[in-house]
Amino acid sequence: MMPVIKSGRKDFPRGHAYLGVEMVSGQSAVTSTWAASPIKILVPQSRGTSAWAFTSSFGGGLVAGDQTQLEIKVGKGASCFVGTQASTKIYRNPSRHPCSHVTRALLAPGSLLVFAPDPVQAFTDSTYAQQQSFHLDADAGLVLVDWFTSGRAARGERWKFACLRSRNDVFVDGERVFLDSIRLDAASGFMASEHQTGRFNCFATLLLLGTPMKEGSEKLLQDIAARPVGRRGALVASASAVSGGALLRIAGASVEEVGRELHQQLKFITSFLGDDPWLRKW
């Protein structure tokens, strides 16, 4: 059974946001959107081949105690791109107050959601937990990008945050088809050790799922399988087939290298979106 997402403003407290996209006269259109501080939703393209929206926040990031939630509903046959204005910065939180974000998306038959925020950048002593769930009808499509960096490496803040947790759940017709969870915790030891993050400063997960992504999934798997495996490369990528799609994992020495790899693998998405949302960003 698909969950119910309410769009009425009275149902959402501080830190909550809602985005609704439907097919209107043959085009995808934002039919409802609102947000309560500290989260914001910017809609540069409210109507077209695909509707585009970017989330942001007052203050440029999340501070101690911030808890935000984003609800997305994509109607039958509609397409939507959701990104972020910049990387999600998690500021210092030495007192360890809860700092978190929840995303919940509902995708109707024949719809497509490209959910591709910029990476999470956790500063020294910060604590962050992220939980995202996507509920798809059988012939809906999902592109999910989830990535994080070592922090402000140029300032010497490399893997010095207190804790970072991220969980992604994907359901098709009410049944879980994908579960991915990570936890990096300073309490478990030196995060920059060879047995944890090693020489890498950025990690990314890309999931392609559903009927619209069938061709793209096959191409991704073929591309990664054909690559030679080198020793101690600046970027390492591995791909595997999942039920109804493909999963790509990337580890890179820099955010820029990981971003370029993601862009390369997602070039085919422009035919679904009507344009390239990363052309001037990555």
C-alpha positions as CSV (number, residue, x, y, z in Angstrom):
1,M,0.0,0.0,0.0
2,M,1.4,3.4,-1.0
3,P,1.8,6.0,1.8
4,V,-0.3,9.1,2.0
5,I,1.5,12.5,1.6
6,K,-0.6,15.5,2.6
7,S,-0.1,18.8,0.9
8,G,-2.0,21.0,3.2
9,R,0.1,23.7,4.9
10,K,-1.5,23.0,8.3
11,D,-0.1,19.5,8.3
12,F,3.6,20.7,8.2
13,P,5.5,22.2,11.1
14,R,8.7,24.3,11.1
15,G,11.4,22.8,8.8
16,H,9.0,20.9,6.6
17,A,8.6,21.4,2.8
18,Y,6.3,20.0,0.1
19,L,6.6,19.7,-3.7
20,G,3.8,18.4,-5.9
21,V,4.2,17.8,-9.7
22,E,1.5,16.8,-12.1
23,M,0.8,16.5,-15.8
24,V,-1.1,19.6,-17.0
25,S,-2.0,19.9,-20.7
26,G,0.7,17.5,-21.7
27,Q,3.6,19.0,-19.7
28,S,5.0,18.4,-16.2
29,A,4.1,21.2,-13.9
30,V,4.6,22.2,-10.3
31,T,1.1,22.4,-8.9
32,S,1.9,22.9,-5.3
33,T,4.9,23.9,-3.3
34,W,5.7,25.5,0.0
35,A,8.4,25.4,2.7
36,A,8.8,26.6,6.3
37,S,12.2,27.9,7.6
38,P,15.0,26.8,7.6
39,I,14.3,24.8,4.4
40,K,13.5,26.5,1.1
41,I,12.4,25.3,-2.3
42,L,13.4,27.2,-5.4
43,V,11.6,26.4,-8.7
44,P,13.4,27.8,-11.7
45,Q,11.4,25.7,-14.1
46,S,7.9,25.1,-13.0
47,R,6.6,23.7,-16.3
48,G,8.0,21.8,-19.3
49,T,9.3,18.4,-20.3
50,S,10.3,18.1,-16.6
51,A,9.7,20.3,-13.7
52,W,12.8,21.4,-11.8
53,A,13.2,22.3,-8.1
54,F,16.2,23.0,-5.9
55,T,16.2,22.9,-2.1
56,S,18.2,25.3,0.0
57,S,18.3,26.6,3.5
58,F,18.4,29.9,5.4
59,G,22.0,30.4,6.6
60,G,23.5,28.2,3.9
61,G,23.4,24.9,5.9
62,L,22.2,23.0,8.9
63,V,23.1,24.0,12.4
64,A,22.8,22.2,15.7
65,G,19.2,21.2,16.3
66,D,18.0,21.7,12.7
67,Q,15.6,19.0,11.6
68,T,14.2,19.3,8.1
69,Q,11.8,17.2,6.1
70,L,10.9,17.2,2.4
71,E,7.8,15.6,0.9
72,I,7.6,15.0,-2.8
73,K,4.7,13.8,-4.9
74,V,5.0,13.1,-8.6
75,G,1.8,12.5,-10.4
76,K,0.9,10.0,-13.2
77,G,3.2,10.5,-16.2
78,A,5.0,13.5,-14.8
79,S,8.7,14.1,-14.6
80,C,10.6,16.0,-11.9
81,F,14.2,16.9,-11.1
82,V,15.1,17.8,-7.5
83,G,18.6,19.1,-6.7
84,T,20.2,21.4,-4.2
85,Q,21.4,25.0,-4.6
86,A,24.8,23.9,-3.3
87,S,26.4,21.2,-1.1
88,T,24.5,20.5,2.2
89,K,26.8,22.0,4.8
90,I,26.6,20.6,8.3
91,Y,28.0,23.1,10.8
92,R,29.9,22.4,14.0
93,N,27.9,20.9,16.7
94,P,30.1,20.2,19.7
95,S,27.1,19.7,22.0
96,R,25.8,17.0,19.7
97,H,22.2,18.3,19.4
98,P,20.2,16.3,16.8
99,C,20.7,17.5,13.2
100,S,18.8,15.6,10.6
101,H,16.9,15.6,7.3
102,V,14.1,13.3,6.0
103,T,13.0,12.9,2.4
104,R,9.9,11.0,1.5
105,A,8.8,10.7,-2.2
106,L,5.7,9.2,-3.8
107,L,5.9,8.3,-7.5
108,A,2.6,7.6,-9.4
109,P,2.4,5.3,-12.5
110,G,4.6,6.4,-15.4
111,S,6.3,9.1,-13.4
112,L,10.0,9.9,-13.1
113,L,11.9,11.5,-10.3
114,V,15.6,12.5,-10.7
115,F,16.7,13.1,-7.1
116,A,20.2,14.4,-7.3
117,P,21.3,16.8,-4.5
118,D,24.9,18.1,-4.2
119,P,27.0,16.2,-1.7
120,V,26.7,16.4,2.1
121,Q,29.7,18.3,3.6
122,A,30.0,17.8,7.3
123,F,32.3,20.1,9.3
124,T,34.5,19.3,12.3
125,D,32.5,18.1,15.3
126,S,29.2,18.0,13.4
127,T,26.5,15.4,13.7
128,Y,24.1,14.5,10.9
129,A,21.5,11.8,10.2
130,Q,19.7,11.5,6.9
131,Q,16.8,9.2,6.0
132,Q,15.2,9.0,2.6
133,S,12.4,6.8,1.3
134,F,11.0,6.5,-2.2
135,H,7.7,4.8,-3.0
136,L,7.2,3.8,-6.6
137,D,4.4,2.4,-8.6
138,A,5.5,-0.6,-10.8
139,D,6.2,1.4,-14.0
140,A,7.6,4.6,-12.4
141,G,11.3,5.5,-12.7
142,L,13.9,6.8,-10.1
143,V,17.3,8.3,-10.4
144,L,18.9,8.6,-6.9
145,V,22.2,10.3,-6.2
146,D,23.5,10.2,-2.6
147,W,27.1,11.4,-1.9
148,F,29.2,12.9,0.9
149,T,32.6,14.4,1.3
150,S,35.4,14.4,3.9
151,G,34.5,17.9,5.0
152,R,36.5,21.0,4.5
153,A,39.7,19.2,3.5
154,A,41.4,22.4,2.3
155,R,41.2,23.7,5.8
156,G,42.6,20.5,7.4
157,E,39.1,19.3,8.4
158,R,39.3,15.8,6.8
159,W,37.0,13.2,8.2
160,K,36.8,15.1,11.5
161,F,33.0,15.2,11.9
162,A,31.5,13.4,14.9
163,C,29.0,11.2,13.1
164,L,27.3,10.9,9.7
165,R,24.4,8.5,9.0
166,S,22.5,8.0,5.8
167,R,19.8,5.5,4.9
168,N,17.9,5.0,1.6
169,D,14.8,2.8,1.2
170,V,13.1,2.2,-2.1
171,F,9.8,0.5,-2.4
172,V,7.9,-0.7,-5.5
173,D,4.2,-1.4,-5.1
174,G,4.8,-1.5,-1.3
175,E,7.6,-4.0,-1.3
176,R,11.2,-2.9,-0.4
177,V,13.5,-3.5,-3.4
178,F,16.5,-1.5,-2.2
179,L,18.1,-0.7,1.2
180,D,21.4,1.1,1.6
181,S,22.7,2.4,4.9
182,I,26.0,3.9,6.0
183,R,27.4,5.1,9.3
184,L,30.7,6.9,9.9
185,D,31.3,7.6,13.6
186,A,34.4,9.0,15.2
187,A,33.7,6.8,18.2
188,S,34.5,3.7,16.1
189,G,38.0,4.9,15.4
190,F,40.0,7.1,13.0
191,M,37.8,7.6,10.0
192,A,40.7,8.4,7.7
193,S,42.3,5.1,8.3
194,E,43.0,2.7,5.4
195,H,40.2,0.4,6.7
196,Q,37.6,3.1,6.5
197,T,37.9,6.0,4.1
198,G,41.6,5.8,3.3
199,R,42.9,8.1,0.6
200,F,39.5,9.1,-0.6
201,N,37.7,12.4,0.1
202,C,34.3,11.7,-1.6
203,F,31.9,8.7,-1.8
204,A,28.8,8.5,-4.0
205,T,26.0,6.1,-4.7
206,L,23.9,6.3,-7.9
207,L,20.8,4.2,-8.3
208,L,18.9,3.8,-11.6
209,L,15.6,2.0,-11.1
210,G,12.4,1.4,-13.0
211,T,11.0,1.0,-16.5
212,P,12.2,4.4,-17.8
213,M,15.8,3.6,-16.7
214,K,16.1,0.2,-18.3
215,E,18.3,1.3,-21.2
216,G,20.4,3.6,-19.0
217,S,20.9,0.9,-16.5
218,E,22.2,-1.5,-19.1
219,K,24.6,1.0,-20.5
220,L,26.0,1.9,-17.1
221,L,26.7,-1.7,-16.3
222,Q,28.4,-2.3,-19.7
223,D,30.5,0.9,-19.3
224,I,31.9,0.0,-15.9
225,A,32.4,-3.6,-16.7
226,A,34.6,-2.6,-19.7
227,R,36.9,-0.4,-17.7
228,P,40.4,-1.7,-16.8
229,V,41.2,-2.0,-13.1
230,G,44.2,0.0,-12.0
231,R,46.2,0.3,-8.8
232,R,45.6,3.2,-6.4
233,G,43.7,5.2,-9.0
234,A,42.3,8.7,-8.1
235,L,38.8,7.3,-8.7
236,V,37.3,3.9,-8.2
237,A,33.9,2.8,-9.6
238,S,32.0,-0.4,-9.3
239,A,28.5,-1.3,-10.6
240,S,26.1,-4.1,-10.0
241,A,22.6,-5.0,-11.2
242,V,19.8,-4.6,-8.8
243,S,16.1,-5.6,-9.1
244,G,14.8,-3.4,-11.9
245,G,17.9,-1.3,-12.4
246,A,21.6,-0.7,-11.7
247,L,23.7,0.5,-8.8
248,L,26.9,2.5,-9.1
249,R,29.3,3.2,-6.2
250,I,32.2,5.7,-6.6
251,A,35.1,6.6,-4.4
252,G,37.2,9.6,-5.4
253,A,40.2,11.6,-4.2
254,S,38.3,14.8,-4.9
255,V,34.7,16.0,-5.1
256,E,35.3,17.3,-8.6
257,E,36.4,13.9,-9.9
258,V,33.4,12.2,-8.5
259,G,31.1,14.9,-9.8
260,R,32.5,14.4,-13.3
261,E,31.9,10.7,-13.2
262,L,28.3,11.2,-12.1
263,H,27.8,13.7,-14.8
264,Q,29.2,11.3,-17.4
265,Q,26.9,8.5,-16.3
266,L,23.9,10.7,-16.2
267,K,24.2,12.5,-19.6
268,F,21.4,10.3,-21.0
269,I,19.0,11.9,-18.4
270,T,18.9,15.1,-20.4
271,S,16.4,13.5,-22.8
272,F,14.0,13.0,-19.9
273,L,14.6,16.4,-18.3
274,G,14.7,18.6,-21.5
275,D,18.1,20.0,-20.5
276,D,21.3,19.3,-18.5
277,P,20.9,20.6,-14.9
278,W,24.7,19.9,-14.2
279,L,26.1,21.6,-17.3
280,R,27.2,24.7,-15.4
281,K,27.7,23.1,-12.0
282,W,29.9,20.0,-12.3
